[in-house]
Amino acid sequence: MDLQLIVVILLFVLAIVYAGRLVYKSLINKKGCASNCGKCAADFSEMKLPESN
């Protein structure tokens, strides 16, 4: 194997691991806002919404 093929395979494996991690975090992390990005753990359970007419 030459060095270029090894680098390409390594980058491919790293891309698969990164994508898998994103999918895993989006499925497991259920805290936070509706976007489910996992950046915050805000609790809006006690927040009162204004009434509309």
PDBQT receptor file of N, H, CA, C and O in Angstrom, charges set to zero:
ATOM      1  N   MET A   1       0.856  -1.192   0.000  1.00  0.00    +0.000 N 
ATOM      2  CA  MET A   1       0.000   0.000   0.000  1.00  0.00    +0.000 C 
ATOM      3  C   MET A   1       0.890   1.238   0.000  1.00  0.00    +0.000 C 
ATOM      4  O   MET A   1       1.906   1.302   0.692  1.00  0.00    +0.000 OA
ATOM      5  N   ASP A   2       0.490   2.181  -0.768  1.00  0.00    +0.000 N 
ATOM      6  H   ASP A   2      -0.336   2.129  -1.330  1.00  0.00    +0.000 HD
ATOM      7  CA  ASP A   2       1.279   3.395  -0.711  1.00  0.00    +0.000 C 
ATOM      8  C   ASP A   2       0.636   4.389   0.260  1.00  0.00    +0.000 C 
ATOM      9  O   ASP A   2      -0.511   4.221   0.672  1.00  0.00    +0.000 OA
ATOM     10  N   LEU A   3       1.375   5.395   0.605  1.00  0.00    +0.000 N 
ATOM     11  H   LEU A   3       2.307   5.532   0.270  1.00  0.00    +0.000 HD
ATOM     12  CA  LEU A   3       0.978   6.344   1.645  1.00  0.00    +0.000 C 
ATOM     13  C   LEU A   3      -0.325   7.065   1.306  1.00  0.00    +0.000 C 
ATOM     14  O   LEU A   3      -1.136   7.326   2.195  1.00  0.00    +0.000 OA
ATOM     15  N   GLN A   4      -0.530   7.385   0.047  1.00  0.00    +0.000 N 
ATOM     16  H   GLN A   4       0.129   7.173  -0.675  1.00  0.00    +0.000 HD
ATOM     17  CA  GLN A   4      -1.732   8.113  -0.358  1.00  0.00    +0.000 C 
ATOM     18  C   GLN A   4      -2.994   7.289  -0.093  1.00  0.00    +0.000 C 
ATOM     19  O   GLN A   4      -3.999   7.838   0.358  1.00  0.00    +0.000 OA
ATOM     20  N   LEU A   5      -2.958   6.003  -0.362  1.00  0.00    +0.000 N 
ATOM     21  H   LEU A   5      -2.142   5.557  -0.729  1.00  0.00    +0.000 HD
ATOM     22  CA  LEU A   5      -4.111   5.135  -0.120  1.00  0.00    +0.000 C 
ATOM     23  C   LEU A   5      -4.400   5.022   1.377  1.00  0.00    +0.000 C 
ATOM     24  O   LEU A   5      -5.562   5.017   1.783  1.00  0.00    +0.000 OA
ATOM     25  N   ILE A   6      -3.374   4.934   2.182  1.00  0.00    +0.000 N 
ATOM     26  H   ILE A   6      -2.430   4.939   1.852  1.00  0.00    +0.000 HD
ATOM     27  CA  ILE A   6      -3.550   4.856   3.635  1.00  0.00    +0.000 C 
ATOM     28  C   ILE A   6      -4.210   6.127   4.160  1.00  0.00    +0.000 C 
ATOM     29  O   ILE A   6      -5.111   6.052   4.996  1.00  0.00    +0.000 OA
ATOM     30  N   VAL A   7      -3.779   7.286   3.685  1.00  0.00    +0.000 N 
ATOM     31  H   VAL A   7      -3.047   7.347   3.007  1.00  0.00    +0.000 HD
ATOM     32  CA  VAL A   7      -4.361   8.564   4.114  1.00  0.00    +0.000 C 
ATOM     33  C   VAL A   7      -5.826   8.647   3.709  1.00  0.00    +0.000 C 
ATOM     34  O   VAL A   7      -6.657   9.094   4.500  1.00  0.00    +0.000 OA
ATOM     35  N   VAL A   8      -6.159   8.225   2.494  1.00  0.00    +0.000 N 
ATOM     36  H   VAL A   8      -5.484   7.861   1.851  1.00  0.00    +0.000 HD
ATOM     37  CA  VAL A   8      -7.544   8.261   2.024  1.00  0.00    +0.000 C 
ATOM     38  C   VAL A   8      -8.416   7.340   2.862  1.00  0.00    +0.000 C 
ATOM     39  O   VAL A   8      -9.523   7.723   3.242  1.00  0.00    +0.000 OA
ATOM     40  N   ILE A   9      -7.943   6.136   3.157  1.00  0.00    +0.000 N 
ATOM     41  H   ILE A   9      -7.044   5.825   2.849  1.00  0.00    +0.000 HD
ATOM     42  CA  ILE A   9      -8.711   5.188   3.980  1.00  0.00    +0.000 C 
ATOM     43  C   ILE A   9      -8.902   5.751   5.385  1.00  0.00    +0.000 C 
ATOM     44  O   ILE A   9      -9.990   5.643   5.950  1.00  0.00    +0.000 OA
ATOM     45  N   LEU A  10      -7.864   6.344   5.951  1.00  0.00    +0.000 N 
ATOM     46  H   LEU A  10      -6.980   6.432   5.492  1.00  0.00    +0.000 HD
ATOM     47  CA  LEU A  10      -7.964   6.932   7.286  1.00  0.00    +0.000 C 
ATOM     48  C   LEU A  10      -8.979   8.072   7.321  1.00  0.00    +0.000 C 
ATOM     49  O   LEU A  10      -9.772   8.156   8.258  1.00  0.00    +0.000 OA
ATOM     50  N   LEU A  11      -8.970   8.938   6.329  1.00  0.00    +0.000 N 
ATOM     51  H   LEU A  11      -8.325   8.869   5.567  1.00  0.00    +0.000 HD
ATOM     52  CA  LEU A  11      -9.938  10.038   6.272  1.00  0.00    +0.000 C 
ATOM     53  C   LEU A  11     -11.362   9.510   6.105  1.00  0.00    +0.000 C 
ATOM     54  O   LEU A  11     -12.295  10.056   6.694  1.00  0.00    +0.000 OA
ATOM     55  N   PHE A  12     -11.535   8.474   5.323  1.00  0.00    +0.000 N 
ATOM     56  H   PHE A  12     -10.777   8.031   4.845  1.00  0.00    +0.000 HD
ATOM     57  CA  PHE A  12     -12.850   7.870   5.134  1.00  0.00    +0.000 C 
ATOM     58  C   PHE A  12     -13.372   7.295   6.443  1.00  0.00    +0.000 C 
ATOM     59  O   PHE A  12     -14.538   7.489   6.787  1.00  0.00    +0.000 OA
ATOM     60  N   VAL A  13     -12.526   6.596   7.165  1.00  0.00    +0.000 N 
ATOM     61  H   VAL A  13     -11.579   6.437   6.885  1.00  0.00    +0.000 HD
ATOM     62  CA  VAL A  13     -12.926   6.014   8.453  1.00  0.00    +0.000 C 
ATOM     63  C   VAL A  13     -13.275   7.118   9.449  1.00  0.00    +0.000 C 
ATOM     64  O   VAL A  13     -14.261   7.003  10.177  1.00  0.00    +0.000 OA
ATOM     65  N   LEU A  14     -12.482   8.180   9.488  1.00  0.00    +0.000 N 
ATOM     66  H   LEU A  14     -11.681   8.274   8.896  1.00  0.00    +0.000 HD
ATOM     67  CA  LEU A  14     -12.776   9.293  10.386  1.00  0.00    +0.000 C 
ATOM     68  C   LEU A  14     -14.099   9.968  10.029  1.00  0.00    +0.000 C 
ATOM     69  O   LEU A  14     -14.835  10.386  10.923  1.00  0.00    +0.000 OA
ATOM     70  N   ALA A  15     -14.411  10.082   8.746  1.00  0.00    +0.000 N 
ATOM     71  H   ALA A  15     -13.813   9.743   8.019  1.00  0.00    +0.000 HD
ATOM     72  CA  ALA A  15     -15.679  10.678   8.324  1.00  0.00    +0.000 C 
ATOM     73  C   ALA A  15     -16.855   9.809   8.754  1.00  0.00    +0.000 C 
ATOM     74  O   ALA A  15     -17.884  10.331   9.182  1.00  0.00    +0.000 OA
ATOM     75  N   ILE A  16     -16.715   8.499   8.646  1.00  0.00    +0.000 N 
ATOM     76  H   ILE A  16     -15.879   8.075   8.298  1.00  0.00    +0.000 HD
ATOM     77  CA  ILE A  16     -17.777   7.588   9.085  1.00  0.00    +0.000 C 
ATOM     78  C   ILE A  16     -17.983   7.679  10.591  1.00  0.00    +0.000 C 
ATOM     79  O   ILE A  16     -19.120   7.689  11.063  1.00  0.00    +0.000 OA
ATOM     80  N   VAL A  17     -16.895   7.745  11.346  1.00  0.00    +0.000 N 
ATOM     81  H   VAL A  17     -15.971   7.737  10.963  1.00  0.00    +0.000 HD
ATOM     82  CA  VAL A  17     -17.000   7.872  12.803  1.00  0.00    +0.000 C 
ATOM     83  C   VAL A  17     -17.676   9.185  13.177  1.00  0.00    +0.000 C 
ATOM     84  O   VAL A  17     -18.528   9.208  14.065  1.00  0.00    +0.000 OA
ATOM     85  N   TYR A  18     -17.310  10.274  12.512  1.00  0.00    +0.000 N 
ATOM     86  H   TYR A  18     -16.618  10.255  11.790  1.00  0.00    +0.000 HD
ATOM     87  CA  TYR A  18     -17.911  11.578  12.791  1.00  0.00    +0.000 C 
ATOM     88  C   TYR A  18     -19.407  11.572  12.483  1.00  0.00    +0.000 C 
ATOM     89  O   TYR A  18     -20.205  12.049  13.290  1.00  0.00    +0.000 OA
ATOM     90  N   ALA A  19     -19.789  11.043  11.339  1.00  0.00    +0.000 N 
ATOM     91  H   ALA A  19     -19.140  10.656  10.684  1.00  0.00    +0.000 HD
ATOM     92  CA  ALA A  19     -21.209  10.988  10.974  1.00  0.00    +0.000 C 
ATOM     93  C   ALA A  19     -21.984  10.084  11.932  1.00  0.00    +0.000 C 
ATOM     94  O   ALA A  19     -23.110  10.402  12.314  1.00  0.00    +0.000 OA
ATOM     95  N   GLY A  20     -21.393   8.980  12.312  1.00  0.00    +0.000 N 
ATOM     96  H   GLY A  20     -20.479   8.722  12.001  1.00  0.00    +0.000 HD
ATOM     97  CA  GLY A  20     -22.036   8.083  13.274  1.00  0.00    +0.000 C 
ATOM     98  C   GLY A  20     -22.231   8.740  14.623  1.00  0.00    +0.000 C 
ATOM     99  O   GLY A  20     -23.255   8.540  15.277  1.00  0.00    +0.000 OA
ATOM    100  N   ARG A  21     -21.255   9.519  15.039  1.00  0.00    +0.000 N 
ATOM    101  H   ARG A  21     -20.424   9.682  14.508  1.00  0.00    +0.000 HD
ATOM    102  CA  ARG A  21     -21.364  10.235  16.315  1.00  0.00    +0.000 C 
ATOM    103  C   ARG A  21     -22.492  11.269  16.272  1.00  0.00    +0.000 C 
ATOM    104  O   ARG A  21     -23.226  11.426  17.248  1.00  0.00    +0.000 OA
ATOM    105  N   LEU A  22     -22.634  11.972  15.148  1.00  0.00    +0.000 N 
ATOM    106  H   LEU A  22     -22.038  11.845  14.355  1.00  0.00    +0.000 HD
ATOM    107  CA  LEU A  22     -23.718  12.941  15.008  1.00  0.00    +0.000 C 
ATOM    108  C   LEU A  22     -25.082  12.262  15.073  1.00  0.00    +0.000 C 
ATOM    109  O   LEU A  22     -25.995  12.753  15.738  1.00  0.00    +0.000 OA
ATOM    110  N   VAL A  23     -25.217  11.150  14.393  1.00  0.00    +0.000 N 
ATOM    111  H   VAL A  23     -24.476  10.751  13.853  1.00  0.00    +0.000 HD
ATOM    112  CA  VAL A  23     -26.485  10.409  14.411  1.00  0.00    +0.000 C 
ATOM    113  C   VAL A  23     -26.777   9.898  15.815  1.00  0.00    +0.000 C 
ATOM    114  O   VAL A  23     -27.904  10.007  16.297  1.00  0.00    +0.000 OA
ATOM    115  N   TYR A  24     -25.763   9.342  16.470  1.00  0.00    +0.000 N 
ATOM    116  H   TYR A  24     -24.847   9.254  16.079  1.00  0.00    +0.000 HD
ATOM    117  CA  TYR A  24     -25.939   8.816  17.825  1.00  0.00    +0.000 C 
ATOM    118  C   TYR A  24     -26.380   9.915  18.794  1.00  0.00    +0.000 C 
ATOM    119  O   TYR A  24     -27.306   9.713  19.580  1.00  0.00    +0.000 OA
ATOM    120  N   LYS A  25     -25.720  11.076  18.741  1.00  0.00    +0.000 N 
ATOM    121  H   LYS A  25     -24.968  11.240  18.103  1.00  0.00    +0.000 HD
ATOM    122  CA  LYS A  25     -26.076  12.173  19.635  1.00  0.00    +0.000 C 
ATOM    123  C   LYS A  25     -27.476  12.698  19.354  1.00  0.00    +0.000 C 
ATOM    124  O   LYS A  25     -28.180  13.095  20.283  1.00  0.00    +0.000 OA
ATOM    125  N   SER A  26     -27.893  12.708  18.099  1.00  0.00    +0.000 N 
ATOM    126  H   SER A  26     -27.322  12.386  17.344  1.00  0.00    +0.000 HD
ATOM    127  CA  SER A  26     -29.231  13.207  17.782  1.00  0.00    +0.000 C 
ATOM    128  C   SER A  26     -30.308  12.240  18.240  1.00  0.00    +0.000 C 
ATOM    129  O   SER A  26     -31.424  12.668  18.535  1.00  0.00    +0.000 OA
ATOM    130  N   LEU A  27     -30.012  10.962  18.308  1.00  0.00    +0.000 N 
ATOM    131  H   LEU A  27     -29.105  10.615  18.068  1.00  0.00    +0.000 HD
ATOM    132  CA  LEU A  27     -30.994   9.982  18.739  1.00  0.00    +0.000 C 
ATOM    133  C   LEU A  27     -31.046   9.837  20.257  1.00  0.00    +0.000 C 
ATOM    134  O   LEU A  27     -32.115   9.595  20.818  1.00  0.00    +0.000 OA
ATOM    135  N   ILE A  28     -29.909   9.980  20.925  1.00  0.00    +0.000 N 
ATOM    136  H   ILE A  28     -29.040  10.176  20.470  1.00  0.00    +0.000 HD
ATOM    137  CA  ILE A  28     -29.828   9.741  22.364  1.00  0.00    +0.000 C 
ATOM    138  C   ILE A  28     -30.167  10.982  23.183  1.00  0.00    +0.000 C 
ATOM    139  O   ILE A  28     -30.897  10.871  24.167  1.00  0.00    +0.000 OA
ATOM    140  N   ASN A  29     -29.670  12.144  22.818  1.00  0.00    +0.000 N 
ATOM    141  H   ASN A  29     -29.076  12.234  22.019  1.00  0.00    +0.000 HD
ATOM    142  CA  ASN A  29     -29.848  13.350  23.611  1.00  0.00    +0.000 C 
ATOM    143  C   ASN A  29     -31.254  13.905  23.424  1.00  0.00    +0.000 C 
ATOM    144  O   ASN A  29     -31.566  14.448  22.365  1.00  0.00    +0.000 OA
ATOM    145  N   LYS A  30     -32.094  13.778  24.424  1.00  0.00    +0.000 N 
ATOM    146  H   LYS A  30     -31.840  13.337  25.285  1.00  0.00    +0.000 HD
ATOM    147  CA  LYS A  30     -33.466  14.257  24.327  1.00  0.00    +0.000 C 
ATOM    148  C   LYS A  30     -33.712  15.490  25.203  1.00  0.00    +0.000 C 
ATOM    149  O   LYS A  30     -34.855  15.927  25.336  1.00  0.00    +0.000 OA
ATOM    150  N   LYS A  31     -32.663  16.053  25.800  1.00  0.00    +0.000 N 
ATOM    151  H   LYS A  31     -31.734  15.698  25.692  1.00  0.00    +0.000 HD
ATOM    152  CA  LYS A  31     -32.794  17.280  26.576  1.00  0.00    +0.000 C 
ATOM    153  C   LYS A  31     -32.672  18.479  25.662  1.00  0.00    +0.000 C 
ATOM    154  O   LYS A  31     -32.071  18.393  24.591  1.00  0.00    +0.000 OA
ATOM    155  N   GLY A  32     -33.230  19.576  26.074  1.00  0.00    +0.000 N 
ATOM    156  H   GLY A  32     -33.718  19.646  26.944  1.00  0.00    +0.000 HD
ATOM    157  CA  GLY A  32     -32.992  20.819  25.354  1.00  0.00    +0.000 C 
ATOM    158  C   GLY A  32     -34.155  21.232  24.480  1.00  0.00    +0.000 C 
ATOM    159  O   GLY A  32     -35.302  20.849  24.715  1.00  0.00    +0.000 OA
ATOM    160  N   CYS A  33     -33.847  22.004  23.489  1.00  0.00    +0.000 N 
ATOM    161  H   CYS A  33     -32.916  22.315  23.298  1.00  0.00    +0.000 HD
ATOM    162  CA  CYS A  33     -34.874  22.595  22.640  1.00  0.00    +0.000 C 
ATOM    163  C   CYS A  33     -35.282  21.635  21.516  1.00  0.00    +0.000 C 
ATOM    164  O   CYS A  33     -34.761  20.525  21.406  1.00  0.00    +0.000 OA
ATOM    165  N   ALA A  34     -36.205  22.079  20.707  1.00  0.00    +0.000 N 
ATOM    166  H   ALA A  34     -36.628  22.981  20.797  1.00  0.00    +0.000 HD
ATOM    167  CA  ALA A  34     -36.750  21.226  19.658  1.00  0.00    +0.000 C 
ATOM    168  C   ALA A  34     -35.759  20.940  18.546  1.00  0.00    +0.000 C 
ATOM    169  O   ALA A  34     -35.925  19.967  17.810  1.00  0.00    +0.000 OA
ATOM    170  N   SER A  35     -34.724  21.775  18.406  1.00  0.00    +0.000 N 
ATOM    171  H   SER A  35     -34.589  22.565  19.003  1.00  0.00    +0.000 HD
ATOM    172  CA  SER A  35     -33.763  21.523  17.337  1.00  0.00    +0.000 C 
ATOM    173  C   SER A  35     -32.880  20.323  17.650  1.00  0.00    +0.000 C 
ATOM    174  O   SER A  35     -32.266  19.754  16.747  1.00  0.00    +0.000 OA
ATOM    175  N   ASN A  36     -32.809  19.933  18.917  1.00  0.00    +0.000 N 
ATOM    176  H   ASN A  36     -33.307  20.395  19.651  1.00  0.00    +0.000 HD
ATOM    177  CA  ASN A  36     -32.083  18.753  19.368  1.00  0.00    +0.000 C 
ATOM    178  C   ASN A  36     -30.611  18.784  18.957  1.00  0.00    +0.000 C 
ATOM    179  O   ASN A  36     -30.042  17.758  18.584  1.00  0.00    +0.000 OA
ATOM    180  N   CYS A  37     -29.999  19.966  19.028  1.00  0.00    +0.000 N 
ATOM    181  H   CYS A  37     -30.460  20.800  19.331  1.00  0.00    +0.000 HD
ATOM    182  CA  CYS A  37     -28.591  20.066  18.665  1.00  0.00    +0.000 C 
ATOM    183  C   CYS A  37     -27.690  19.606  19.800  1.00  0.00    +0.000 C 
ATOM    184  O   CYS A  37     -26.521  19.297  19.567  1.00  0.00    +0.000 OA
ATOM    185  N   GLY A  38     -28.203  19.554  21.016  1.00  0.00    +0.000 N 
ATOM    186  H   GLY A  38     -29.152  19.805  21.206  1.00  0.00    +0.000 HD
ATOM    187  CA  GLY A  38     -27.416  19.081  22.137  1.00  0.00    +0.000 C 
ATOM    188  C   GLY A  38     -26.515  20.121  22.755  1.00  0.00    +0.000 C 
ATOM    189  O   GLY A  38     -25.692  19.781  23.604  1.00  0.00    +0.000 OA
ATOM    190  N   LYS A  39     -26.633  21.367  22.367  1.00  0.00    +0.000 N 
ATOM    191  H   LYS A  39     -27.301  21.644  21.677  1.00  0.00    +0.000 HD
ATOM    192  CA  LYS A  39     -25.748  22.407  22.887  1.00  0.00    +0.000 C 
ATOM    193  C   LYS A  39     -26.220  22.966  24.222  1.00  0.00    +0.000 C 
ATOM    194  O   LYS A  39     -25.412  23.481  24.994  1.00  0.00    +0.000 OA
ATOM    195  N   CYS A  40     -27.490  22.875  24.499  1.00  0.00    +0.000 N 
ATOM    196  H   CYS A  40     -28.147  22.457  23.871  1.00  0.00    +0.000 HD
ATOM    197  CA  CYS A  40     -27.983  23.409  25.764  1.00  0.00    +0.000 C 
ATOM    198  C   CYS A  40     -28.868  22.371  26.449  1.00  0.00    +0.000 C 
ATOM    199  O   CYS A  40     -29.360  21.427  25.829  1.00  0.00    +0.000 OA
ATOM    200  N   ALA A  41     -29.046  22.578  27.720  1.00  0.00    +0.000 N 
ATOM    201  H   ALA A  41     -28.647  23.345  28.223  1.00  0.00    +0.000 HD
ATOM    202  CA  ALA A  41     -29.942  21.713  28.476  1.00  0.00    +0.000 C 
ATOM    203  C   ALA A  41     -30.964  22.608  29.179  1.00  0.00    +0.000 C 
ATOM    204  O   ALA A  41     -31.218  22.455  30.374  1.00  0.00    +0.000 OA
ATOM    205  N   ALA A  42     -31.538  23.529  28.436  1.00  0.00    +0.000 N 
ATOM    206  H   ALA A  42     -31.332  23.653  27.465  1.00  0.00    +0.000 HD
ATOM    207  CA  ALA A  42     -32.481  24.486  28.998  1.00  0.00    +0.000 C 
ATOM    208  C   ALA A  42     -33.768  23.784  29.396  1.00  0.00    +0.000 C 
ATOM    209  O   ALA A  42     -34.254  22.895  28.697  1.00  0.00    +0.000 OA
ATOM    210  N   ASP A  43     -34.306  24.200  30.531  1.00  0.00    +0.000 N 
ATOM    211  H   ASP A  43     -33.910  24.922  31.098  1.00  0.00    +0.000 HD
ATOM    212  CA  ASP A  43     -35.555  23.635  31.030  1.00  0.00    +0.000 C 
ATOM    213  C   ASP A  43     -36.627  24.713  30.932  1.00  0.00    +0.000 C 
ATOM    214  O   ASP A  43     -36.603  25.691  31.680  1.00  0.00    +0.000 OA
ATOM    215  N   PHE A  44     -37.551  24.537  30.024  1.00  0.00    +0.000 N 
ATOM    216  H   PHE A  44     -37.571  23.743  29.416  1.00  0.00    +0.000 HD
ATOM    217  CA  PHE A  44     -38.625  25.495  29.811  1.00  0.00    +0.000 C 
ATOM    218  C   PHE A  44     -39.951  24.998  30.370  1.00  0.00    +0.000 C 
ATOM    219  O   PHE A  44     -41.007  25.495  29.979  1.00  0.00    +0.000 OA
ATOM    220  N   SER A  45     -39.915  24.029  31.276  1.00  0.00    +0.000 N 
ATOM    221  H   SER A  45     -39.057  23.626  31.594  1.00  0.00    +0.000 HD
ATOM    222  CA  SER A  45     -41.150  23.439  31.779  1.00  0.00    +0.000 C 
ATOM    223  C   SER A  45     -41.969  24.411  32.630  1.00  0.00    +0.000 C 
ATOM    224  O   SER A  45     -43.193  24.291  32.683  1.00  0.00    +0.000 OA
ATOM    225  N   GLU A  46     -41.322  25.367  33.294  1.00  0.00    +0.000 N 
ATOM    226  H   GLU A  46     -40.328  25.464  33.251  1.00  0.00    +0.000 HD
ATOM    227  CA  GLU A  46     -42.051  26.308  34.142  1.00  0.00    +0.000 C 
ATOM    228  C   GLU A  46     -42.323  27.640  33.448  1.00  0.00    +0.000 C 
ATOM    229  O   GLU A  46     -42.840  28.561  34.081  1.00  0.00    +0.000 OA
ATOM    230  N   MET A  47     -41.998  27.762  32.203  1.00  0.00    +0.000 N 
ATOM    231  H   MET A  47     -41.578  27.014  31.689  1.00  0.00    +0.000 HD
ATOM    232  CA  MET A  47     -42.199  29.001  31.461  1.00  0.00    +0.000 C 
ATOM    233  C   MET A  47     -43.657  29.134  31.046  1.00  0.00    +0.000 C 
ATOM    234  O   MET A  47     -44.250  28.193  30.519  1.00  0.00    +0.000 OA
ATOM    235  N   LYS A  48     -44.240  30.329  31.291  1.00  0.00    +0.000 N 
ATOM    236  H   LYS A  48     -43.758  31.093  31.719  1.00  0.00    +0.000 HD
ATOM    237  CA  LYS A  48     -45.630  30.567  30.934  1.00  0.00    +0.000 C 
ATOM    238  C   LYS A  48     -45.691  31.321  29.615  1.00  0.00    +0.000 C 
ATOM    239  O   LYS A  48     -45.000  32.323  29.429  1.00  0.00    +0.000 OA
ATOM    240  N   LEU A  49     -46.514  30.838  28.713  1.00  0.00    +0.000 N 
ATOM    241  H   LEU A  49     -47.075  30.024  28.865  1.00  0.00    +0.000 HD
ATOM    242  CA  LEU A  49     -46.680  31.473  27.425  1.00  0.00    +0.000 C 
ATOM    243  C   LEU A  49     -47.773  32.536  27.503  1.00  0.00    +0.000 C 
ATOM    244  O   LEU A  49     -48.775  32.325  28.185  1.00  0.00    +0.000 OA
ATOM    245  N   PRO A  50     -47.609  33.662  26.829  1.00  0.00    +0.000 N 
ATOM    246  CA  PRO A  50     -48.653  34.682  26.849  1.00  0.00    +0.000 C 
ATOM    247  C   PRO A  50     -49.898  34.182  26.112  1.00  0.00    +0.000 C 
ATOM    248  O   PRO A  50     -49.806  33.485  25.101  1.00  0.00    +0.000 OA
ATOM    249  N   GLU A  51     -51.053  34.553  26.642  1.00  0.00    +0.000 N 
ATOM    250  H   GLU A  51     -51.128  35.119  27.463  1.00  0.00    +0.000 HD
ATOM    251  CA  GLU A  51     -52.303  34.143  26.017  1.00  0.00    +0.000 C 
ATOM    252  C   GLU A  51     -52.617  35.044  24.844  1.00  0.00    +0.000 C 
ATOM    253  O   GLU A  51     -52.457  36.262  24.927  1.00  0.00    +0.000 OA
ATOM    254  N   SER A  52     -53.064  34.450  23.749  1.00  0.00    +0.000 N 
ATOM    255  H   SER A  52     -53.193  33.461  23.681  1.00  0.00    +0.000 HD
ATOM    256  CA  SER A  52     -53.440  35.241  22.589  1.00  0.00    +0.000 C 
ATOM    257  C   SER A  52     -54.950  35.353  22.507  1.00  0.00    +0.000 C 
ATOM    258  O   SER A  52     -55.664  34.457  22.957  1.00  0.00    +0.000 OA
ATOM    259  N   ASN A  53     -55.442  36.440  21.938  1.00  0.00    +0.000 N 
ATOM    260  H   ASN A  53     -54.862  37.167  21.572  1.00  0.00    +0.000 HD
ATOM    261  CA  ASN A  53     -56.900  36.668  21.840  1.00  0.00    +0.000 C 
ATOM    262  C   ASN A  53     -57.451  36.099  20.575  1.00  0.00    +0.000 C 
ATOM    263  O   ASN A  53     -58.652  36.197  20.325  1.00  0.00    +0.000 OA
TER     264      ASN A  53
